């Protein structure tokens, strides 16, 4: 599990760029040129393989390598050439693509579940590490908003299929057009991750352990206008088609050709003119040993953990203090030696080529195997037939020889059909053989075999097939945890201070929550680890089916029914139903309490100024909080061995802060239960139910006000009738009688 050390970078890592002295620039430029031309033949071999498979993904599959032009030459999709040295019948050159559908099937399985990462303090007894882990877990939500894991998985799945080697580059990116501007008009930034394959990434091919890499290189082709904006210091020197000697022309041609998807793969073209290549080099401090002592010592002092260099063509553009371990993570789809390994779809390539040949041959059988029709020249004029216009239901006059049936004047030769063995072999190629070689068994798609046709049998077959995906999934989840860790390092190095962002709540369509962090809390040392260690990703459809099965079984199982009543499980059922409008009782209070727990863990309890006793930093609202639901959510969290019990050992002050908060909810719940018990006992024994103290006080005030009103009525009763017309006395007596009765009734309740 990677550990987060306090960054040794400058306040803004992107600031330290062109301040490099000229002599160091020249030395580093020459050093990077050496690395760029290392293992040149091996590099070109892996580029040829990757380029071929990326064209296969596009459906461009009739490829021929031309040694003279050092390029792949192909015929346009569906084009024809004259067969037999210039005969009139063309030979078909179509592509019947099964390479891409099998790859898409893998991508669908690979993206079925999203990887989850959690952060832990490196030292559970250090407050600074505890705060850093809590802050990193909150920042992960912000990072995943701007870098959706499933979209990254989709692109990585494609490159696993075609290239095998995939590298993720994570860094802090300042981009106002993408992330907006602050109130002062300054560009905002975020930690971003980009995905690159073999055509874009160069590294030592013979080394298996990335920690032994002395250098790594990523090349990106951009419009020259973009390059001039990114590197204003050298904007005047950037010209159209900037390539220089820093970029391998072979790799550049491969990248641009596959990006264009052209069928005539030439080395020139408009794209070569308006695009420029930027090469990013990462060098470890060990690379400095290839320089003279004077340069080596200066670089070790200025860039002790490594350096990232940028070149536009052969122009030096930027130098930034950076460690490749903090920004780059290399993934492989398969275990193996070195870095030039087989992609998941490699073994489908020869099957695809043979299938194309046989399918084109079969099509020629159907197109050219139709039998010819022969006719008697005495009754049929071929010249007149060419001039005749064919219409539905047309009429043609012929002269039938005497004594000869008309049918005997025409004869159709027997057509040629493809052999049955050919058809069966094609079915074998595109079915069982391709499935076996690609590890994409039919059971993944829900198909059965003759030995397992029941639902449980099919499920067993599917689980066995998905077990092969686990060979990729396990190392991927570990690597993804390191990538998220790199993002934490990137934002920590940027030192932006406080950050507030609205992020979507997973599983709740249209709902968001506010995440607040302070990058100052990331100064501690933390560890990242995958949330689960499952062997293969389980899709949401499978989980939904299991939930619906449990719901059905709960009707006859009281214990299971009580489990399904938990708010968290009811929320899962809501997602399984697909009804976002469905309200789950207690879910809002459950989410509110869990969010408060995250904030409570950031610090210890505070002191009550009146009593001097420790109290929670977040008070409760006894009038509007659903204390019962929040207390239950808190109890589940406290007793969870992976949450509350773990925090109790690692973050005692934060745990005590949570406990004091939950005790406030408990007091409210206890009071409510006590009142309910008193009312139940009163009803059971026939005694009047206890009255709430607040209600009793209100009644007493009402009785007092009624008594005062009676006194005023007595005064009014003695007013002479001459002044009231004789009616006031009767009205006062009636009102007084009513108030007397009300007072007596209130006094007895």
Helices and strands as residue ranges (DSSP letters): H 22-36, H 40-58, E 63-66, E 71-74, E 80-82, E 90-92, H 99-110, E 117-121, H 127-146, H 149-162, E 166-174, H 176-179, E 189-196, E 201-203, G 210-212, E 215-223, H 224-230, G 232-237, H 249-260, H 270-274, E 275-283, G 285-290, H 293-302, E 307-312, E 315-321, H 324-327, E 328-331, H 346-368, E 373-375, H 382-387, G 406-409, E 410-412, H 420-428, I 429-433, H 434-438, G 442-445, H 455-494, E 498-504, E 512-518, G 519-522, E 526-530, H 540-553, H 558-564, H 567-577, H 587-600, E 606-607, E 614-615, H 627-639, H 644-650, H 652-685, H 693-717, H 721-724, H 728-748
